[in-house]
Amino acid sequence: MINKFVMSMASLRLLSGSIELIAALLMIRYNQVEKALLINSGLAVVGPFILLATTTIGLLGVADKLSVSKMLWILTGVSCLFFGILKK
């Protein structure tokens, strides 16, 4: 039997991959640089949210096995990732 946390994380990644493939097909379909940039910008918004959601689910799955200090280190690392991604 597949772990429910693993299944949730994998489902989100499959959704993310599907969105990426659809975006690529739309870029080819429209065949315009301006529209391709617009579609790509949309992906830049979706990506971090998928990362945050899968990380959150994973942390919930191992929360009972990690000490508080390790959880804080992980949350600090994820925060640094988002700061680096979203900082202009």
C-alpha angles and dihedrals in degrees: 000000000000118000111251092228092052091047091051092048092047091048091054091049091049089050090049092049091048091051089051092051093047090049091052091050091049090051090053092044095052093039093197126120093218093054092043089055090049092051090046090052089055089054090052088061096045097047099065092046091053089049091051093046095049092045091050092050091048092050091050088052094054099031093108091052099049129075120237092251092054090049090052091051091051093048090048090053093049090048090053090051092053093044089053094045098045101036112107 
